[in-house]
């Protein structure tokens, strides 16, 4: 066949290479290399005569000319091998059937295609590579062709092997590694796989709300417990009367943050208007109970609203979602409502108050901006419940700005912890702010036995001071023990009172 390009002529530097690839005329084993080729069958049909093969390759003459012209006797054995060019001109080697005569630069192969061979000239320094006919394609180069076919086939096999291995490697991914890891796992040990959706990280803090969120309804809910955890708790026998819907526009100020409480022009204050009516019997002591941290768990919030007596005050987390609806449901069930305000803690970051907390590192305007954001989260509440704040409560400047803002909006203050180091008691008394403080955290250890002991502590305080306040989280154990303990209060001459009925009655410490 004809190559798609022409091999250029070039001159090789003067060096001598050993001859190789040259076939001997008397090598009988060469015939084995040509088995299976069609050229051998043609030679057999011509009578197996070397002269006939030479006559066929010399001029492509017909069979009649080959019969009439007697074959010339071969020359005596030459002293040295003739050059390759002379062999090609004389019709090729005896052992190369089908060799054609013609120009030394071109050779006609069996199928009629022309193969261009580079012309190396007649320079004596040109290396002799042996018999060129043995390395060319066609009927006269069967052995070399077979070797080339084997080399091509081997190359194709290697390419396929490498290509298939590469395809398997890239397409299989980590399956191989995963399978090897699974092989090391004991099959008798149960395996559990969980697919957990990635959380959206809140910007600006560790709590579940974005610092840039504005207005009511912005935030997130976290399912802390399931509804089944409260299934065994029986609801109260009688329900409290619903409180009025908080829809008095004269008690609302519209701000860029949203609607926030204010004192009406006629002097009415939200903590008095939204308070729960309460009438204590003569000589009856008062105990205020607050369940805080509501709004983050739907199941816990629903349980606190529907299962607890209406005289239990409910405090909602400002980082929760849907607080307007939660506050309306709580008031419908007869509960007073508080808004929680996080303050800077001296134990930060172990105690993280969140991105909207009031801190001593902020100026007055920034703390006021954050407070307005928190107050705009819902409506109908009577006051605020501070959380943490051990660091903030020791700064007179920052604490006074905060308490004055609360007082100017007609709200009451409930201190989350009644600590001796706090300045809130002194500042509240100076500015005339209605105040209450938590005496006992009922469920620091949320077990039934520990909660019962905490109830015993708050009873002692109520017995000594005629008034006391306890706070708890909406744990199933806490709600169950509050219900059980509230049932026995009447026999102890202690009334469960809303937080507005406690304000101003606690002794100043």
C-alpha positions as CSV (number, residue, x, y, z in Angstrom):
1,X,0.0,0.0,0.0
2,X,1.1,3.6,-0.4
3,X,2.1,5.6,2.6
4,X,0.3,8.9,3.1
5,X,3.6,10.7,3.2
6,X,6.9,10.6,1.4
7,X,10.0,9.7,3.4
8,X,12.6,12.4,2.8
9,X,16.1,11.5,1.7
10,X,18.8,12.1,4.2
11,X,22.4,11.2,4.7
12,X,23.5,9.1,7.7
13,X,26.8,9.8,9.3
14,X,29.6,7.5,8.4
15,X,29.4,4.4,10.7
16,X,29.1,0.8,10.0
17,X,26.2,-1.3,11.5
18,X,26.1,-5.1,11.5
19,X,23.9,-6.7,8.9
20,X,20.8,-8.2,10.2
21,X,17.5,-9.5,8.8
22,X,19.3,-11.2,5.8
23,X,17.9,-14.5,4.9
24,X,20.1,-17.3,3.6
25,X,19.2,-19.0,0.4
26,X,19.7,-22.5,1.8
27,X,17.6,-21.8,5.0
28,X,14.9,-24.5,4.8
29,X,13.2,-23.2,7.9
30,X,12.1,-20.0,6.2
31,X,9.3,-21.8,4.5
32,X,7.7,-22.3,7.9
33,X,7.4,-18.6,8.3
34,X,5.2,-18.2,5.3
35,X,2.7,-20.9,6.0
36,X,-0.9,-19.6,5.7
37,X,0.0,-16.9,3.2
38,X,-1.6,-16.8,-0.2
39,X,1.8,-16.2,-1.9
40,X,2.8,-19.8,-1.1
41,X,-0.3,-21.2,-2.8
42,X,0.6,-19.3,-5.9
43,X,4.1,-20.6,-5.9
44,X,2.9,-24.2,-5.6
45,X,0.5,-23.7,-8.5
46,X,3.5,-22.5,-10.7
47,X,5.3,-25.8,-10.0
48,X,7.4,-24.7,-7.0
49,X,10.1,-23.5,-9.4
50,X,12.4,-20.8,-8.2
51,X,12.8,-19.7,-11.8
52,X,9.0,-19.3,-12.2
53,X,8.9,-17.1,-9.1
54,X,11.8,-15.0,-10.4
55,X,10.2,-14.7,-13.8
56,X,6.9,-13.6,-12.2
57,X,8.6,-11.0,-10.1
58,X,10.9,-9.7,-12.8
59,X,8.4,-8.3,-15.3
60,X,5.0,-9.7,-14.4
61,X,5.1,-11.8,-17.6
62,X,2.5,-14.4,-18.5
63,X,2.8,-18.1,-18.0
64,X,3.5,-18.8,-21.7
65,X,6.7,-16.6,-21.6
66,X,7.8,-18.4,-18.5
67,X,7.5,-21.8,-20.2
68,X,9.3,-20.8,-23.4
69,X,12.2,-19.0,-21.9
70,X,14.6,-21.4,-20.1
71,X,15.8,-20.3,-16.8
72,X,19.4,-19.1,-16.7
73,X,21.8,-21.0,-14.5
74,X,22.6,-19.1,-11.3
75,X,26.0,-17.5,-11.0
76,X,28.7,-18.9,-8.9
77,X,28.6,-18.0,-5.3
78,X,29.8,-14.4,-5.1
79,X,32.5,-13.3,-2.8
80,X,30.2,-10.9,-1.0
81,X,26.5,-10.1,-1.0
82,X,25.3,-7.8,-3.6
83,X,23.8,-4.5,-2.5
84,X,20.2,-4.2,-1.8
85,X,19.6,-2.0,-4.8
86,X,20.9,-4.8,-7.2
87,X,18.8,-7.4,-5.5
88,X,15.7,-5.3,-6.1
89,X,16.7,-4.7,-9.7
90,X,17.3,-8.4,-10.4
91,X,14.0,-9.5,-9.0
92,X,14.9,-10.0,-5.3
93,X,16.1,-12.9,-3.3
94,X,15.3,-16.4,-4.2
95,X,13.6,-16.9,-0.9
96,X,11.4,-13.9,-1.4
97,X,8.7,-14.9,-3.8
98,X,6.8,-12.2,-5.6
99,X,9.8,-9.8,-5.8
100,X,9.3,-7.3,-8.6
101,X,11.9,-5.8,-10.9
102,X,12.0,-2.1,-11.4
103,X,13.4,1.1,-10.1
104,X,15.3,0.9,-6.8
105,X,13.4,3.8,-5.3
106,X,10.0,2.1,-5.9
107,X,8.8,-1.4,-5.4
108,X,5.6,-2.9,-6.7
109,X,3.9,-5.2,-4.1
110,X,1.4,-7.9,-4.6
111,X,-1.7,-5.8,-4.5
112,X,-0.5,-3.2,-7.0
113,X,0.1,-0.4,-4.5
114,X,3.3,1.5,-4.7
115,X,5.6,2.1,-1.8
116,X,8.1,4.9,-1.9
117,X,11.5,4.0,-0.4
118,X,14.1,6.7,0.6
119,X,17.1,7.0,-1.7
120,X,20.3,6.8,0.4
121,X,22.5,7.3,-2.6
122,X,25.6,5.4,-3.6
123,X,27.8,6.7,-0.8
124,X,30.1,4.0,0.5
125,X,29.4,5.2,4.1
126,X,25.7,4.3,3.7
127,X,25.0,1.5,6.2
128,X,23.8,-1.8,4.8
129,X,20.6,-2.9,6.6
130,X,20.4,-6.2,4.8
131,X,17.7,-7.4,2.5
132,X,15.2,-4.6,2.1
133,X,12.7,-6.9,0.5
134,X,12.3,-8.8,3.8
135,X,11.2,-5.7,5.6
136,X,8.6,-4.5,3.1
137,X,4.9,-5.2,2.9
138,X,3.5,-7.5,0.3
139,X,3.8,-11.1,-0.6
140,X,7.6,-11.0,-0.4
141,X,7.7,-9.8,3.2
142,X,5.4,-12.2,4.9
143,X,7.6,-12.8,8.0
144,X,8.1,-9.1,8.7
145,X,4.5,-8.5,8.1
146,X,3.6,-11.2,10.6
147,X,5.9,-9.7,13.1
148,X,4.4,-6.2,12.5
149,X,0.9,-7.6,12.9
150,X,1.9,-9.2,16.2
151,X,3.5,-6.0,17.4
152,X,0.4,-4.0,16.4
153,X,-1.9,-6.5,18.1
154,X,0.2,-6.4,21.2
155,X,0.1,-2.6,21.2
156,X,-3.7,-2.6,20.8
157,X,-4.0,-5.0,23.7
158,X,-1.9,-2.9,25.9
159,X,-3.8,0.3,25.0
160,X,-7.1,-1.5,25.6
161,X,-5.8,-2.8,28.9
162,X,-4.6,0.6,30.1
163,X,-7.7,2.3,28.8
164,X,-10.0,-0.1,30.5
165,X,-8.1,0.1,33.8
166,X,-8.2,3.9,33.7
167,X,-11.9,3.9,33.0
168,X,-12.6,1.6,35.9
169,X,-10.4,3.7,38.2
170,X,-12.2,7.0,37.4
171,X,-15.7,5.6,37.2
172,X,-15.5,3.4,40.3
173,X,-14.9,6.4,42.6
174,X,-14.3,5.3,46.3
175,X,-16.2,2.0,46.0
176,X,-12.9,0.1,46.2
177,X,-11.9,1.8,49.3
178,X,-15.4,1.6,50.8
179,X,-15.5,-2.2,50.0
180,X,-12.1,-2.7,51.7
181,X,-13.3,-0.8,54.7
182,X,-16.5,-2.8,54.9
183,X,-14.5,-6.0,54.6
184,X,-12.8,-5.1,57.9
185,X,-16.1,-4.6,59.7
186,X,-17.3,-7.5,61.8
187,X,-20.5,-8.7,60.1
188,X,-22.0,-9.7,63.5
189,X,-21.9,-6.1,64.7
190,X,-24.9,-4.1,63.7
191,X,-24.2,-1.0,61.5
192,X,-26.3,2.1,61.6
193,X,-26.0,4.8,58.9
194,X,-27.6,8.3,59.3
195,X,-28.0,10.9,56.6
196,X,-27.9,14.3,58.4
197,X,-28.8,17.4,56.3
198,X,-26.2,20.1,56.6
199,X,-27.1,23.0,58.9
200,X,-27.2,26.5,57.7
201,X,-24.8,28.4,59.9
202,X,-26.2,31.6,61.4
203,X,-24.0,34.6,60.6
204,X,-22.8,36.7,63.5
205,X,-23.3,34.3,66.4
206,X,-23.8,30.8,67.8
207,X,-27.5,30.8,68.2
208,X,-30.2,29.9,65.7
209,X,-30.9,33.4,64.3
210,X,-29.0,35.6,61.8
211,X,-27.8,38.9,63.3
212,X,-29.2,40.8,60.3
213,X,-32.7,39.4,60.6
214,X,-35.4,42.1,61.2
215,X,-38.9,42.2,62.3
216,X,-41.2,39.6,63.9
217,X,-41.1,36.1,62.5
218,X,-37.4,36.1,61.7
219,X,-35.5,33.2,63.3
220,X,-35.6,29.5,63.6
221,X,-37.2,26.7,65.5
222,X,-35.2,23.7,67.0
223,X,-37.0,20.5,67.8
224,X,-35.6,19.7,71.2
225,X,-38.1,17.0,72.2
226,X,-40.8,15.1,70.6
227,X,-44.5,15.3,71.3
228,X,-44.5,11.7,72.6
229,X,-42.4,12.8,75.6
230,X,-45.4,14.7,77.0
231,X,-48.0,12.0,76.1
232,X,-48.2,10.6,79.6
233,X,-48.8,14.0,81.2
234,X,-52.5,14.6,81.9
235,X,-53.8,18.2,81.2
236,X,-55.3,20.2,84.1
237,X,-58.9,19.4,85.1
238,X,-60.0,23.0,84.6
239,X,-58.7,25.6,82.2
240,X,-58.1,29.3,83.1
241,X,-60.0,32.0,81.4
242,X,-58.4,33.5,78.3
243,X,-56.7,36.8,78.4
244,X,-57.8,39.7,76.2
245,X,-56.2,39.9,72.7
246,X,-53.3,42.3,72.7
247,X,-54.6,44.6,70.0
248,X,-54.5,48.0,71.7
249,X,-52.7,50.3,69.1
250,X,-52.3,53.0,71.7
251,X,-49.7,50.7,73.4
252,X,-47.6,50.2,70.3
253,X,-44.9,52.3,68.7
254,X,-43.9,51.7,65.1
255,X,-40.1,51.6,64.7
256,X,-37.7,50.6,61.9
257,X,-37.3,47.3,63.9
258,X,-41.0,46.7,64.1
259,X,-43.8,47.4,66.6
260,X,-42.6,47.7,70.2
261,X,-44.5,48.5,73.4
262,X,-44.9,52.0,74.8
263,X,-46.9,53.8,77.5
264,X,-50.2,55.1,76.2
265,X,-50.9,58.8,76.1
266,X,-53.3,58.4,79.0
267,X,-50.6,56.8,81.2
268,X,-51.6,53.1,80.8
269,X,-48.7,50.7,80.8
270,X,-48.5,47.4,79.0
271,X,-47.5,45.4,82.1
272,X,-50.7,46.5,83.8
273,X,-53.0,46.2,80.7
274,X,-51.7,42.8,79.6
275,X,-51.5,41.4,83.2
276,X,-53.6,38.5,84.4
277,X,-56.3,39.3,87.0
278,X,-55.4,37.8,90.4
279,X,-57.1,37.8,93.8
280,X,-55.3,36.1,96.7
281,X,-57.1,35.0,99.9
282,X,-56.4,36.6,103.2
283,X,-53.1,35.3,104.6
284,X,-52.3,33.3,101.5
285,X,-48.6,33.4,100.4
286,X,-47.7,33.8,96.7
287,X,-45.5,31.8,94.5
288,X,-44.6,32.8,91.0
289,X,-43.5,30.1,88.5
290,X,-41.9,30.9,85.2
291,X,-41.2,28.4,82.4
292,X,-38.6,29.9,80.1
293,X,-36.9,29.1,76.8
294,X,-40.1,28.6,74.9
295,X,-40.5,28.9,71.2
296,X,-37.4,26.9,70.1
297,X,-39.2,23.5,70.4
298,X,-42.7,23.2,69.0
299,X,-43.5,20.2,71.1
300,X,-42.3,21.7,74.4
301,X,-44.0,25.0,73.7
302,X,-47.3,23.3,72.9
303,X,-47.0,21.2,76.1
304,X,-46.3,24.3,78.3
305,X,-49.2,26.3,76.9
306,X,-51.8,23.5,77.0
307,X,-50.7,21.5,80.1
308,X,-49.6,24.0,82.7
309,X,-52.1,26.1,84.8
310,X,-52.8,29.5,83.4
311,X,-51.2,31.2,86.4
312,X,-47.8,29.9,85.3
313,X,-46.0,32.7,83.4
314,X,-44.4,31.8,80.1
315,X,-41.2,33.4,78.8
316,X,-40.2,33.2,75.1
317,X,-36.7,33.1,73.6
318,X,-36.1,36.1,71.2
319,X,-34.2,33.8,68.8
320,X,-37.3,31.6,68.2
321,X,-39.6,31.8,65.2
322,X,-43.3,32.5,65.1
323,X,-43.4,34.3,68.5
324,X,-46.4,36.5,67.6
325,X,-48.5,33.3,67.2
326,X,-47.0,31.7,70.3
327,X,-47.8,34.7,72.4
328,X,-51.4,34.8,71.2
329,X,-51.9,31.1,72.0
330,X,-50.4,31.5,75.4
331,X,-52.7,34.4,76.3
332,X,-55.6,32.4,74.9
333,X,-54.8,29.7,77.5
334,X,-54.6,32.3,80.3
335,X,-50.8,32.7,80.6
336,X,-49.0,36.0,81.2
337,X,-46.1,36.3,78.7
338,X,-42.5,37.6,79.1
339,X,-39.9,38.4,76.5
340,X,-36.4,37.1,77.3
341,X,-33.5,39.5,76.9
342,X,-29.9,38.0,76.8
343,X,-27.2,40.0,78.5
344,X,-23.4,39.6,78.5
345,X,-22.1,36.9,80.7
346,X,-18.7,36.8,82.5
347,X,-18.4,33.1,81.5
348,X,-18.4,33.9,77.7
349,X,-18.0,31.9,75.5
350,X,-19.0,29.0,77.7
351,X,-22.3,30.9,78.2
352,X,-23.1,32.5,74.8
353,X,-25.9,35.1,74.9
354,X,-26.2,35.2,71.1
355,X,-25.7,37.8,68.4
356,X,-28.4,40.2,69.7
357,X,-27.3,40.3,73.3
358,X,-26.6,43.5,75.2
359,X,-22.9,43.8,76.1
360,X,-20.6,46.2,77.8
361,X,-18.4,46.4,74.7
362,X,-21.3,48.2,72.8
363,X,-22.1,51.8,73.1
364,X,-25.6,53.0,74.2
365,X,-27.0,53.3,70.7
366,X,-26.0,49.8,69.7
367,X,-27.5,48.3,72.8
368,X,-30.7,50.3,72.3
369,X,-30.9,49.1,68.7
370,X,-30.6,45.5,69.8
371,X,-33.1,45.9,72.6
372,X,-35.7,47.3,70.1
373,X,-35.1,44.4,67.8
374,X,-35.8,42.0,70.7
375,X,-38.9,43.9,71.9
376,X,-40.3,43.8,68.3
377,X,-40.4,40.0,68.2
378,X,-43.9,39.7,69.6
379,X,-46.7,41.6,71.4
380,X,-48.9,41.3,74.4
381,X,-46.1,40.6,77.0
382,X,-45.9,42.3,80.4
383,X,-42.2,42.6,80.7
384,X,-38.7,41.1,80.1
385,X,-36.8,38.2,81.8
386,X,-33.0,38.7,81.7
387,X,-30.8,35.7,81.0
388,X,-27.2,35.4,82.0
389,X,-25.9,39.0,82.5
390,X,-23.4,38.4,85.3
391,X,-21.0,40.8,83.5
392,X,-23.5,43.2,82.2
393,X,-25.3,43.6,85.6
394,X,-22.1,44.9,87.1
395,X,-21.8,47.9,84.8
396,X,-23.9,50.8,86.1
397,X,-23.7,52.8,82.9
398,X,-24.8,50.0,80.6
399,X,-27.3,48.5,83.0
400,X,-29.0,51.9,83.7
401,X,-29.5,52.6,80.0
402,X,-31.2,49.2,79.6
403,X,-33.4,49.5,82.6
404,X,-34.5,53.1,81.8
405,X,-35.5,52.0,78.3
406,X,-37.6,49.2,79.8
407,X,-39.2,51.5,82.3
408,X,-40.0,54.2,79.7
409,X,-41.9,51.6,77.7
410,X,-44.2,50.5,80.6
411,X,-42.7,47.1,81.1
412,X,-41.6,45.2,84.2
413,X,-38.3,43.5,84.9
414,X,-37.7,40.0,86.1
415,X,-34.1,39.2,86.9
416,X,-33.1,35.7,85.8
417,X,-30.7,35.3,88.8
418,X,-31.0,37.2,92.1
419,X,-27.3,37.5,92.7
420,X,-25.7,39.7,95.3
421,X,-23.3,41.3,92.8
422,X,-26.1,42.7,90.6
423,X,-26.8,46.4,90.5
424,X,-30.2,45.9,89.0
425,X,-32.0,46.1,92.4
426,X,-30.5,49.4,93.2
427,X,-31.0,51.0,89.8
428,X,-34.5,49.7,89.5
429,X,-35.4,51.2,92.9
430,X,-33.9,54.5,91.9
431,X,-35.9,54.8,88.6
432,X,-39.1,53.3,89.9
433,X,-39.0,50.2,87.7
434,X,-41.4,47.4,88.7
435,X,-39.2,44.4,89.4
436,X,-39.2,40.8,90.4
437,X,-36.3,38.3,90.7
438,X,-35.9,34.5,90.5
439,X,-35.1,32.9,93.8
440,X,-34.6,29.3,92.7
441,X,-33.8,27.5,89.4
442,X,-36.0,24.4,89.8
443,X,-34.4,22.1,87.2
444,X,-30.7,22.8,87.1
445,X,-30.6,19.0,87.3
446,X,-33.6,17.9,85.3
447,X,-34.6,14.8,87.3
448,X,-37.8,14.4,89.2
449,X,-36.0,13.9,92.6
450,X,-33.9,17.0,92.0
451,X,-36.9,19.1,90.9
452,X,-38.8,18.0,94.0
453,X,-35.9,19.1,96.3
454,X,-35.8,22.5,94.5
455,X,-39.6,22.9,95.1
456,X,-38.8,22.3,98.8
457,X,-36.3,25.2,98.7
458,X,-38.7,27.6,97.1
459,X,-41.4,26.7,99.6
460,X,-39.1,27.6,102.5
461,X,-38.5,31.0,100.8
462,X,-42.2,31.6,100.4
463,X,-42.8,30.6,104.1
464,X,-40.3,33.1,105.3
465,X,-41.0,36.0,102.9
466,X,-44.6,35.3,101.9
467,X,-43.5,35.5,98.3
468,X,-41.0,33.6,96.0
469,X,-40.2,33.0,92.4
470,X,-39.0,29.8,90.7
471,X,-38.0,29.2,87.1
472,X,-37.8,26.1,85.0
473,X,-37.1,24.9,81.4
474,X,-39.9,23.1,79.4
475,X,-38.5,19.7,80.1
476,X,-41.0,16.8,80.3
477,X,-39.9,16.1,83.9
478,X,-40.2,19.8,84.8
479,X,-43.7,20.2,83.4
480,X,-44.9,16.9,85.0
481,X,-43.6,18.0,88.5
482,X,-45.0,21.5,88.2
483,X,-48.5,20.0,87.6
484,X,-48.1,17.6,90.5
485,X,-46.8,20.3,92.9
486,X,-49.4,22.9,91.9
487,X,-52.2,20.5,92.8
488,X,-50.9,20.3,96.4
489,X,-50.5,24.1,96.9
490,X,-53.9,24.7,98.3
491,X,-53.3,22.5,101.3
492,X,-50.1,24.5,102.0
493,X,-51.9,27.9,101.8
494,X,-49.7,28.9,98.9
495,X,-51.3,30.5,95.8
496,X,-49.8,30.0,92.3
497,X,-49.6,33.6,91.2
498,X,-48.8,35.3,87.8
499,X,-45.6,37.4,87.8
500,X,-47.5,40.7,87.8
501,X,-48.9,39.7,91.3
502,X,-45.3,39.3,92.6
503,X,-43.9,42.7,91.5
504,X,-42.7,44.9,94.4
505,X,-43.4,42.2,97.1
506,X,-40.0,40.6,97.3
507,X,-37.5,41.9,99.9
508,X,-34.6,43.8,98.5
509,X,-31.3,41.9,99.0
